[in-house]
Amino acid sequence: MSETENASRRKHSGAEEKASDTRHKAKFEVYGEEMIEKEVKQSGNSGRVYLPPEWVGKNVKIIRID
């Protein structure tokens, strides 16, 4: 592969990385009964948030804020 092709590839992959790093914020308007703000804790290979037992069987919406 020529040096020009290598340079072109490096430039292209850098642009893709930069585009994926850009975060877009969205505004959500939600109506509900209660809100709790908590930090997600590590749980094996995923994350976990504990909620009140009264919420078992209820529908919830989770929005990542940062």
N, CA, C and O atoms as a Maestro MAE file, in Angstrom:
{
 s_m_m2io_version
 :::
 2.0.0
}

f_m_ct {
 s_m_title
 :::
 protein
 m_atom[264] {
  # First column is atom index #
  i_m_mmod_type
  r_m_x_coord
  r_m_y_coord
  r_m_z_coord
  i_m_residue_number
  s_m_chain_name
  s_m_pdb_residue_name
  s_m_pdb_atom_name
  i_m_atomic_number
  :::
  1 25 0.853 -1.176 0.000 1 A "MET " " N  " 7
  2 3 0.000 0.000 0.000 1 A "MET " " CA " 6
  3 2 0.898 1.238 0.000 1 A "MET " " C  " 6
  4 15 1.902 1.282 0.711 1 A "MET " " O  " 8
  5 25 0.541 2.222 -0.783 2 A "SER " " N  " 7
  6 3 1.373 3.423 -0.905 2 A "SER " " CA " 6
  7 2 1.213 4.323 0.317 2 A "SER " " C  " 6
  8 15 0.250 4.195 1.072 2 A "SER " " O  " 8
  9 25 2.172 5.237 0.502 3 A "GLU " " N  " 7
  10 3 2.129 6.185 1.622 3 A "GLU " " CA " 6
  11 2 0.905 7.091 1.519 3 A "GLU " " C  " 6
  12 15 0.319 7.461 2.537 3 A "GLU " " O  " 8
  13 25 0.518 7.451 0.295 4 A "THR " " N  " 7
  14 3 -0.666 8.301 0.086 4 A "THR " " CA " 6
  15 2 -1.922 7.581 0.555 4 A "THR " " C  " 6
  16 15 -2.779 8.190 1.195 4 A "THR " " O  " 8
  17 25 -2.044 6.281 0.244 5 A "GLU " " N  " 7
  18 3 -3.208 5.503 0.682 5 A "GLU " " CA " 6
  19 2 -3.227 5.375 2.205 5 A "GLU " " C  " 6
  20 15 -4.287 5.469 2.824 5 A "GLU " " O  " 8
  21 25 -2.045 5.159 2.814 6 A "ASN " " N  " 7
  22 3 -1.956 5.076 4.273 6 A "ASN " " CA " 6
  23 2 -2.398 6.373 4.923 6 A "ASN " " C  " 6
  24 15 -3.174 6.356 5.879 6 A "ASN " " O  " 8
  25 25 -1.913 7.495 4.413 7 A "ALA " " N  " 7
  26 3 -2.272 8.807 4.966 7 A "ALA " " CA " 6
  27 2 -3.770 9.049 4.837 7 A "ALA " " C  " 6
  28 15 -4.407 9.556 5.760 7 A "ALA " " O  " 8
  29 25 -4.330 8.682 3.684 8 A "SER " " N  " 7
  30 3 -5.765 8.855 3.461 8 A "SER " " CA " 6
  31 2 -6.569 8.021 4.450 8 A "SER " " C  " 6
  32 15 -7.568 8.490 4.995 8 A "SER " " O  " 8
  33 25 -6.133 6.781 4.682 9 A "ARG " " N  " 7
  34 3 -6.820 5.913 5.633 9 A "ARG " " CA " 6
  35 2 -6.764 6.467 7.047 9 A "ARG " " C  " 6
  36 15 -7.774 6.468 7.750 9 A "ARG " " O  " 8
  37 25 -5.580 6.944 7.481 10 A "ARG " " N  " 7
  38 3 -5.441 7.508 8.814 10 A "ARG " " CA " 6
  39 2 -6.334 8.734 8.978 10 A "ARG " " C  " 6
  40 15 -6.979 8.902 10.013 10 A "ARG " " O  " 8
  41 25 -6.370 9.576 7.975 11 A "LYS " " N  " 7
  42 3 -7.194 10.786 8.024 11 A "LYS " " CA " 6
  43 2 -8.668 10.410 8.132 11 A "LYS " " C  " 6
  44 15 -9.403 11.011 8.916 11 A "LYS " " O  " 8
  45 25 -9.111 9.416 7.348 12 A "HIS " " N  " 7
  46 3 -10.510 8.997 7.347 12 A "HIS " " CA " 6
  47 2 -10.895 8.386 8.694 12 A "HIS " " C  " 6
  48 15 -11.959 8.702 9.225 12 A "HIS " " O  " 8
  49 25 -10.049 7.515 9.259 13 A "SER " " N  " 7
  50 3 -10.394 6.878 10.529 13 A "SER " " CA " 6
  51 2 -10.440 7.909 11.653 13 A "SER " " C  " 6
  52 15 -11.254 7.777 12.566 13 A "SER " " O  " 8
  53 25 -9.583 8.935 11.607 14 A "GLY " " N  " 7
  54 3 -9.609 10.001 12.605 14 A "GLY " " CA " 6
  55 2 -10.905 10.776 12.555 14 A "GLY " " C  " 6
  56 15 -11.449 11.143 13.596 14 A "GLY " " O  " 8
  57 25 -11.406 11.032 11.358 15 A "ALA " " N  " 7
  58 3 -12.673 11.755 11.195 15 A "ALA " " CA " 6
  59 2 -13.820 10.939 11.777 15 A "ALA " " C  " 6
  60 15 -14.728 11.492 12.398 15 A "ALA " " O  " 8
  61 25 -13.779 9.618 11.577 16 A "GLU " " N  " 7
  62 3 -14.832 8.762 12.131 16 A "GLU " " CA " 6
  63 2 -14.801 8.776 13.646 16 A "GLU " " C  " 6
  64 15 -15.852 8.839 14.285 16 A "GLU " " O  " 8
  65 25 -13.594 8.717 14.242 17 A "GLU " " N  " 7
  66 3 -13.479 8.754 15.695 17 A "GLU " " CA " 6
  67 2 -13.994 10.067 16.244 17 A "GLU " " C  " 6
  68 15 -14.710 10.078 17.245 17 A "GLU " " O  " 8
  69 25 -13.644 11.175 15.610 18 A "LYS " " N  " 7
  70 3 -14.077 12.486 16.069 18 A "LYS " " CA " 6
  71 2 -15.608 12.596 16.003 18 A "LYS " " C  " 6
  72 15 -16.227 13.145 16.914 18 A "LYS " " O  " 8
  73 25 -16.214 12.080 14.938 19 A "ALA " " N  " 7
  74 3 -17.667 12.143 14.791 19 A "ALA " " CA " 6
  75 2 -18.351 11.317 15.870 19 A "ALA " " C  " 6
  76 15 -19.401 11.720 16.372 19 A "ALA " " O  " 8
  77 25 -17.780 10.159 16.244 20 A "SER " " N  " 7
  78 3 -18.412 9.326 17.253 20 A "SER " " CA " 6
  79 2 -18.255 9.914 18.648 20 A "SER " " C  " 6
  80 15 -19.034 9.576 19.539 20 A "SER " " O  " 8
  81 25 -17.258 10.796 18.867 21 A "ASP " " N  " 7
  82 3 -17.061 11.419 20.161 21 A "ASP " " CA " 6
  83 2 -18.035 12.568 20.405 21 A "ASP " " C  " 6
  84 15 -18.233 12.967 21.553 21 A "ASP " " O  " 8
  85 25 -18.641 13.105 19.360 22 A "THR " " N  " 7
  86 3 -19.556 14.223 19.492 22 A "THR " " CA " 6
  87 2 -20.836 13.743 20.166 22 A "THR " " C  " 6
  88 15 -21.484 12.811 19.691 22 A "THR " " O  " 8
  89 25 -21.194 14.383 21.273 23 A "ARG " " N  " 7
  90 3 -22.409 13.995 21.995 23 A "ARG " " CA " 6
  91 2 -23.494 15.027 21.714 23 A "ARG " " C  " 6
  92 15 -23.253 16.234 21.734 23 A "ARG " " O  " 8
  93 25 -24.679 14.526 21.455 24 A "HIS " " N  " 7
  94 3 -25.812 15.398 21.190 24 A "HIS " " CA " 6
  95 2 -26.766 15.309 22.366 24 A "HIS " " C  " 6
  96 15 -27.108 14.213 22.809 24 A "HIS " " O  " 8
  97 25 -27.191 16.434 22.867 25 A "LYS " " N  " 7
  98 3 -28.161 16.480 23.952 25 A "LYS " " CA " 6
  99 2 -29.554 16.565 23.357 25 A "LYS " " C  " 6
  100 15 -29.756 17.177 22.309 25 A "LYS " " O  " 8
  101 25 -30.510 15.951 24.027 26 A "ALA " " N  " 7
  102 3 -31.896 15.994 23.607 26 A "ALA " " CA " 6
  103 2 -32.745 16.399 24.806 26 A "ALA " " C  " 6
  104 15 -32.400 16.088 25.946 26 A "ALA " " O  " 8
  105 25 -33.832 17.078 24.560 27 A "LYS " " N  " 7
  106 3 -34.737 17.471 25.630 27 A "LYS " " CA " 6
  107 2 -35.906 16.499 25.640 27 A "LYS " " C  " 6
  108 15 -36.513 16.225 24.605 27 A "LYS " " O  " 8
  109 25 -36.212 15.980 26.827 28 A "PHE " " N  " 7
  110 3 -37.336 15.071 26.995 28 A "PHE " " CA " 6
  111 2 -38.342 15.709 27.930 28 A "PHE " " C  " 6
  112 15 -37.967 16.292 28.947 28 A "PHE " " O  " 8
  113 25 -39.598 15.605 27.599 29 A "GLU " " N  " 7
  114 3 -40.655 16.068 28.490 29 A "GLU " " CA " 6
  115 2 -41.456 14.840 28.890 29 A "GLU " " C  " 6
  116 15 -42.051 14.171 28.045 29 A "GLU " " O  " 8
  117 25 -41.466 14.549 30.192 30 A "VAL " " N  " 7
  118 3 -42.088 13.321 30.685 30 A "VAL " " CA " 6
  119 2 -43.037 13.675 31.819 30 A "VAL " " C  " 6
  120 15 -42.696 14.477 32.688 30 A "VAL " " O  " 8
  121 25 -44.197 13.096 31.815 31 A "TYR " " N  " 7
  122 3 -45.155 13.266 32.896 31 A "TYR " " CA " 6
  123 2 -45.167 11.986 33.709 31 A "TYR " " C  " 6
  124 15 -45.189 10.890 33.148 31 A "TYR " " O  " 8
  125 25 -45.154 12.120 35.025 32 A "GLY " " N  " 7
  126 3 -45.122 10.931 35.860 32 A "GLY " " CA " 6
  127 2 -45.573 11.215 37.273 32 A "GLY " " C  " 6
  128 15 -46.099 12.285 37.576 32 A "GLY " " O  " 8
  129 25 -45.358 10.241 38.128 33 A "GLU " " N  " 7
  130 3 -45.790 10.304 39.519 33 A "GLU " " CA " 6
  131 2 -44.665 10.713 40.454 33 A "GLU " " C  " 6
  132 15 -44.886 11.496 41.378 33 A "GLU " " O  " 8
  133 25 -43.461 10.197 40.231 34 A "GLU " " N  " 7
  134 3 -42.317 10.444 41.106 34 A "GLU " " CA " 6
  135 2 -41.045 10.436 40.287 34 A "GLU " " C  " 6
  136 15 -41.006 9.882 39.189 34 A "GLU " " O  " 8
  137 25 -39.993 11.059 40.829 35 A "MET " " N  " 7
  138 3 -38.692 11.005 40.184 35 A "MET " " CA " 6
  139 2 -37.634 10.761 41.248 35 A "MET " " C  " 6
  140 15 -37.679 11.345 42.330 35 A "MET " " O  " 8
  141 25 -36.687 9.897 40.929 36 A "ILE " " N  " 7
  142 3 -35.543 9.635 41.795 36 A "ILE " " CA " 6
  143 2 -34.301 9.798 40.945 36 A "ILE " " C  " 6
  144 15 -34.239 9.281 39.830 36 A "ILE " " O  " 8
  145 25 -33.309 10.513 41.460 37 A "GLU " " N  " 7
  146 3 -32.046 10.660 40.739 37 A "GLU " " CA " 6
  147 2 -30.996 9.834 41.461 37 A "GLU " " C  " 6
  148 15 -30.746 10.046 42.648 37 A "GLU " " O  " 8
  149 25 -30.377 8.888 40.750 38 A "LYS " " N  " 7
  150 3 -29.386 7.994 41.348 38 A "LYS " " CA " 6
  151 2 -28.227 7.785 40.398 38 A "LYS " " C  " 6
  152 15 -28.323 8.062 39.202 38 A "LYS " " O  " 8
  153 25 -27.128 7.291 40.951 39 A "GLU " " N  " 7
  154 3 -25.960 6.929 40.147 39 A "GLU " " CA " 6
  155 2 -26.024 5.434 39.846 39 A "GLU " " C  " 6
  156 15 -26.346 4.633 40.724 39 A "GLU " " O  " 8
  157 25 -25.718 5.066 38.614 40 A "VAL " " N  " 7
  158 3 -25.700 3.652 38.227 40 A "VAL " " CA " 6
  159 2 -24.443 3.018 38.804 40 A "VAL " " C  " 6
  160 15 -23.350 3.567 38.666 40 A "VAL " " O  " 8
  161 25 -24.593 1.863 39.450 41 A "LYS " " N  " 7
  162 3 -23.473 1.137 40.053 41 A "LYS " " CA " 6
  163 2 -23.105 -0.059 39.187 41 A "LYS " " C  " 6
  164 15 -23.942 -0.604 38.468 41 A "LYS " " O  " 8
  165 25 -21.835 -0.458 39.268 42 A "GLN " " N  " 7
  166 3 -21.356 -1.625 38.533 42 A "GLN " " CA " 6
  167 2 -22.023 -2.881 39.080 42 A "GLN " " C  " 6
  168 15 -22.184 -3.037 40.290 42 A "GLN " " O  " 8
  169 25 -22.411 -3.779 38.164 43 A "SER " " N  " 7
  170 3 -23.006 -5.052 38.544 43 A "SER " " CA " 6
  171 2 -22.583 -6.089 37.516 43 A "SER " " C  " 6
  172 15 -23.256 -6.254 36.499 43 A "SER " " O  " 8
  173 25 -21.483 -6.790 37.759 44 A "GLY " " N  " 7
  174 3 -20.957 -7.733 36.779 44 A "GLY " " CA " 6
  175 2 -20.506 -6.988 35.541 44 A "GLY " " C  " 6
  176 15 -19.662 -6.095 35.615 44 A "GLY " " O  " 8
  177 25 -21.074 -7.360 34.394 45 A "ASN " " N  " 7
  178 3 -20.742 -6.712 33.119 45 A "ASN " " CA " 6
  179 2 -21.762 -5.651 32.719 45 A "ASN " " C  " 6
  180 15 -21.789 -5.231 31.563 45 A "ASN " " O  " 8
  181 25 -22.590 -5.219 33.643 46 A "SER " " N  " 7
  182 3 -23.602 -4.208 33.310 46 A "SER " " CA " 6
  183 2 -23.739 -3.244 34.483 46 A "SER " " C  " 6
  184 15 -22.911 -3.244 35.395 46 A "SER " " O  " 8
  185 25 -24.779 -2.429 34.457 47 A "GLY " " N  " 7
  186 3 -25.023 -1.470 35.519 47 A "GLY " " CA " 6
  187 2 -26.341 -1.761 36.206 47 A "GLY " " C  " 6
  188 15 -27.201 -2.460 35.671 47 A "GLY " " O  " 8
  189 25 -26.483 -1.208 37.411 48 A "ARG " " N  " 7
  190 3 -27.694 -1.479 38.185 48 A "ARG " " CA " 6
  191 2 -28.097 -0.228 38.952 48 A "ARG " " C  " 6
  192 15 -27.251 0.515 39.450 48 A "ARG " " O  " 8
  193 25 -29.400 -0.010 39.037 49 A "VAL " " N  " 7
  194 3 -29.972 1.058 39.857 49 A "VAL " " CA " 6
  195 2 -31.057 0.420 40.709 49 A "VAL " " C  " 6
  196 15 -31.957 -0.237 40.185 49 A "VAL " " O  " 8
  197 25 -30.975 0.609 42.014 50 A "TYR " " N  " 7
  198 3 -32.004 0.079 42.907 50 A "TYR " " CA " 6
  199 2 -33.120 1.100 43.047 50 A "TYR " " C  " 6
  200 15 -32.871 2.292 43.229 50 A "TYR " " O  " 8
  201 25 -34.349 0.619 42.959 51 A "LEU " " N  " 7
  202 3 -35.533 1.468 43.081 51 A "LEU " " CA " 6
  203 2 -36.381 0.970 44.245 51 A "LEU " " C  " 6
  204 15 -36.206 -0.159 44.702 51 A "LEU " " O  " 8
  205 25 -37.294 1.801 44.727 52 A "PRO " " N  " 7
  206 3 -38.131 1.395 45.869 52 A "PRO " " CA " 6
  207 2 -38.974 0.166 45.541 52 A "PRO " " C  " 6
  208 15 -39.418 -0.001 44.404 52 A "PRO " " O  " 8
  209 25 -39.193 -0.687 46.528 53 A "PRO " " N  " 7
  210 3 -40.000 -1.901 46.279 53 A "PRO " " CA " 6
  211 2 -41.427 -1.589 45.829 53 A "PRO " " C  " 6
  212 15 -42.080 -2.408 45.182 53 A "PRO " " O  " 8
  213 25 -41.902 -0.383 46.185 54 A "GLU " " N  " 7
  214 3 -43.266 -0.009 45.747 54 A "GLU " " CA " 6
  215 2 -43.333 0.147 44.225 54 A "GLU " " C  " 6
  216 15 -44.417 0.107 43.644 54 A "GLU " " O  " 8
  217 25 -42.183 0.322 43.585 55 A "TRP " " N  " 7
  218 3 -42.139 0.518 42.135 55 A "TRP " " CA " 6
  219 2 -42.151 -0.802 41.368 55 A "TRP " " C  " 6
  220 15 -42.269 -0.794 40.143 55 A "TRP " " O  " 8
  221 25 -42.032 -1.927 42.057 56 A "VAL " " N  " 7
  222 3 -42.036 -3.224 41.374 56 A "VAL " " CA " 6
  223 2 -43.355 -3.385 40.635 56 A "VAL " " C  " 6
  224 15 -44.423 -3.169 41.207 56 A "VAL " " O  " 8
  225 25 -43.280 -3.763 39.370 57 A "GLY " " N  " 7
  226 3 -44.464 -3.932 38.529 57 A "GLY " " CA " 6
  227 2 -44.917 -2.652 37.851 57 A "GLY " " C  " 6
  228 15 -45.848 -2.678 37.046 57 A "GLY " " O  " 8
  229 25 -44.277 -1.532 38.160 58 A "LYS " " N  " 7
  230 3 -44.631 -0.255 37.540 58 A "LYS " " CA " 6
  231 2 -43.765 -0.018 36.312 58 A "LYS " " C  " 6
  232 15 -42.694 -0.611 36.182 58 A "LYS " " O  " 8
  233 25 -44.217 0.839 35.419 59 A "ASN " " N  " 7
  234 3 -43.432 1.238 34.247 59 A "ASN " " CA " 6
  235 2 -42.569 2.435 34.612 59 A "ASN " " C  " 6
  236 15 -43.041 3.377 35.249 59 A "ASN " " O  " 8
  237 25 -41.301 2.397 34.205 60 A "VAL " " N  " 7
  238 3 -40.383 3.501 34.465 60 A "VAL " " CA " 6
  239 2 -39.682 3.879 33.174 60 A "VAL " " C  " 6
  240 15 -39.639 3.095 32.227 60 A "VAL " " O  " 8
  241 25 -39.131 5.093 33.143 61 A "LYS " " N  " 7
  242 3 -38.321 5.560 32.022 61 A "LYS " " CA " 6
  243 2 -36.986 5.997 32.594 61 A "LYS " " C  " 6
  244 15 -36.931 6.711 33.595 61 A "LYS " " O  " 8
  245 25 -35.913 5.565 31.954 62 A "ILE " " N  " 7
  246 3 -34.565 5.923 32.401 62 A "ILE " " CA " 6
  247 2 -33.942 6.853 31.363 62 A "ILE " " C  " 6
  248 15 -33.946 6.542 30.172 62 A "ILE " " O  " 8
  249 25 -33.410 7.984 31.804 63 A "ILE " " N  " 7
  250 3 -32.764 8.939 30.911 63 A "ILE " " CA " 6
  251 2 -31.350 9.178 31.427 63 A "ILE " " C  " 6
  252 15 -31.177 9.604 32.569 63 A "ILE " " O  " 8
  253 25 -30.349 8.916 30.614 64 A "ARG " " N  " 7
  254 3 -28.965 9.188 30.996 64 A "ARG " " CA " 6
  255 2 -28.725 10.684 30.843 64 A "ARG " " C  " 6
  256 15 -28.968 11.245 29.774 64 A "ARG " " O  " 8
  257 25 -28.251 11.330 31.898 65 A "ILE " " N  " 7
  258 3 -28.081 12.782 31.861 65 A "ILE " " CA " 6
  259 2 -26.636 13.225 31.690 65 A "ILE " " C  " 6
  260 15 -26.393 14.407 31.448 65 A "ILE " " O  " 8
  261 25 -25.675 12.326 31.805 66 A "ASP " " N  " 7
  262 3 -24.273 12.685 31.522 66 A "ASP " " CA " 6
  263 2 -23.510 11.488 31.012 66 A "ASP " " C  " 6
  264 15 -22.319 11.593 30.721 66 A "ASP " " O  " 8
  :::
 }
 m_bond[263] {
  # First column is bond index #
  i_m_from
  i_m_to
  i_m_order
  :::
  1 1 2 1
  2 2 3 1
  3 3 4 2
  4 3 5 1
  5 5 6 1
  6 6 7 1
  7 7 8 2
  8 7 9 1
  9 9 10 1
  10 10 11 1
  11 11 12 2
  12 11 13 1
  13 13 14 1
  14 14 15 1
  15 15 16 2
  16 15 17 1
  17 17 18 1
  18 18 19 1
  19 19 20 2
  20 19 21 1
  21 21 22 1
  22 22 23 1
  23 23 24 2
  24 23 25 1
  25 25 26 1
  26 26 27 1
  27 27 28 2
  28 27 29 1
  29 29 30 1
  30 30 31 1
  31 31 32 2
  32 31 33 1
  33 33 34 1
  34 34 35 1
  35 35 36 2
  36 35 37 1
  37 37 38 1
  38 38 39 1
  39 39 40 2
  40 39 41 1
  41 41 42 1
  42 42 43 1
  43 43 44 2
  44 43 45 1
  45 45 46 1
  46 46 47 1
  47 47 48 2
  48 47 49 1
  49 49 50 1
  50 50 51 1
  51 51 52 2
  52 51 53 1
  53 53 54 1
  54 54 55 1
  55 55 56 2
  56 55 57 1
  57 57 58 1
  58 58 59 1
  59 59 60 2
  60 59 61 1
  61 61 62 1
  62 62 63 1
  63 63 64 2
  64 63 65 1
  65 65 66 1
  66 66 67 1
  67 67 68 2
  68 67 69 1
  69 69 70 1
  70 70 71 1
  71 71 72 2
  72 71 73 1
  73 73 74 1
  74 74 75 1
  75 75 76 2
  76 75 77 1
  77 77 78 1
  78 78 79 1
  79 79 80 2
  80 79 81 1
  81 81 82 1
  82 82 83 1
  83 83 84 2
  84 83 85 1
  85 85 86 1
  86 86 87 1
  87 87 88 2
  88 87 89 1
  89 89 90 1
  90 90 91 1
  91 91 92 2
  92 91 93 1
  93 93 94 1
  94 94 95 1
  95 95 96 2
  96 95 97 1
  97 97 98 1
  98 98 99 1
  99 99 100 2
  100 99 101 1
  101 101 102 1
  102 102 103 1
  103 103 104 2
  104 103 105 1
  105 105 106 1
  106 106 107 1
  107 107 108 2
  108 107 109 1
  109 109 110 1
  110 110 111 1
  111 111 112 2
  112 111 113 1
  113 113 114 1
  114 114 115 1
  115 115 116 2
  116 115 117 1
  117 117 118 1
  118 118 119 1
  119 119 120 2
  120 119 121 1
  121 121 122 1
  122 122 123 1
  123 123 124 2
  124 123 125 1
  125 125 126 1
  126 126 127 1
  127 127 128 2
  128 127 129 1
  129 129 130 1
  130 130 131 1
  131 131 132 2
  132 131 133 1
  133 133 134 1
  134 134 135 1
  135 135 136 2
  136 135 137 1
  137 137 138 1
  138 138 139 1
  139 139 140 2
  140 139 141 1
  141 141 142 1
  142 142 143 1
  143 143 144 2
  144 143 145 1
  145 145 146 1
  146 146 147 1
  147 147 148 2
  148 147 149 1
  149 149 150 1
  150 150 151 1
  151 151 152 2
  152 151 153 1
  153 153 154 1
  154 154 155 1
  155 155 156 2
  156 155 157 1
  157 157 158 1
  158 158 159 1
  159 159 160 2
  160 159 161 1
  161 161 162 1
  162 162 163 1
  163 163 164 2
  164 163 165 1
  165 165 166 1
  166 166 167 1
  167 167 168 2
  168 167 169 1
  169 169 170 1
  170 170 171 1
  171 171 172 2
  172 171 173 1
  173 173 174 1
  174 174 175 1
  175 175 176 2
  176 175 177 1
  177 177 178 1
  178 178 179 1
  179 179 180 2
  180 179 181 1
  181 181 182 1
  182 182 183 1
  183 183 184 2
  184 183 185 1
  185 185 186 1
  186 186 187 1
  187 187 188 2
  188 187 189 1
  189 189 190 1
  190 190 191 1
  191 191 192 2
  192 191 193 1
  193 193 194 1
  194 194 195 1
  195 195 196 2
  196 195 197 1
  197 197 198 1
  198 198 199 1
  199 199 200 2
  200 199 201 1
  201 201 202 1
  202 202 203 1
  203 203 204 2
  204 203 205 1
  205 205 206 1
  206 206 207 1
  207 207 208 2
  208 207 209 1
  209 209 210 1
  210 210 211 1
  211 211 212 2
  212 211 213 1
  213 213 214 1
  214 214 215 1
  215 215 216 2
  216 215 217 1
  217 217 218 1
  218 218 219 1
  219 219 220 2
  220 219 221 1
  221 221 222 1
  222 222 223 1
  223 223 224 2
  224 223 225 1
  225 225 226 1
  226 226 227 1
  227 227 228 2
  228 227 229 1
  229 229 230 1
  230 230 231 1
  231 231 232 2
  232 231 233 1
  233 233 234 1
  234 234 235 1
  235 235 236 2
  236 235 237 1
  237 237 238 1
  238 238 239 1
  239 239 240 2
  240 239 241 1
  241 241 242 1
  242 242 243 1
  243 243 244 2
  244 243 245 1
  245 245 246 1
  246 246 247 1
  247 247 248 2
  248 247 249 1
  249 249 250 1
  250 250 251 1
  251 251 252 2
  252 251 253 1
  253 253 254 1
  254 254 255 1
  255 255 256 2
  256 255 257 1
  257 257 258 1
  258 258 259 1
  259 259 260 2
  260 259 261 1
  261 261 262 1
  262 262 263 1
  263 263 264 2
  :::
 }
}
